[in-house]
Amino acid sequence: MNQAERAARIALPIGDPHGIGPEIALKTVEAYEQHPGVALTLFGPAGPLQHTARQLGLEALLSRTAFVETPGYADSAFEPSRISADAGRACIDAASAAITATSAGHHDAVVAAPHHETAIHQAGIAFSGYPSLVARVRGVPEDSVFLMLVGGGL
């Protein structure tokens, strides 16, 4: 299979594990599961993703979805809707792992679920958005990385 025929390999970090990120990530996987042109891989802590899959009745979907568990998040820290340093750190860890894997050629792009900047700042992480994170992880100047927004009306 040549480059034009293979599925686009998308790394999808789940965003803030205490927020809407895990739900959006799982519903994205569900929406694209039968689409042969897209292969999604989730990145993030397992506990919040498993909890959300149970709530949505998507456990079977999660079990057949490519997943990279990012370390460092204790399931005991999981508190939906709570802004916390643990959640902020987990969000950045998942996004950084996805960026690194994509840079290594394992994926073609990163599409990140929503984050919560207050949680990230509570973790003591300098963050002004995903472009600066991509630049930092890749070791390139911040003004060489751009964010593309896609959606209804954009």
Secondary structure by P-SEA (a helix, b strand, c coil): cccccccbbbbbcccccccaaaaaaaaaaaaacccccbbbbbbccaaaaaaaaaaacaaaaaaacbbbbbccccccccccccccaaaaaaaaaaaaaaaaaaaaccccbbbbccccaaaaaaaccccccaaaaaaaaaccccccbbbbbbcccc
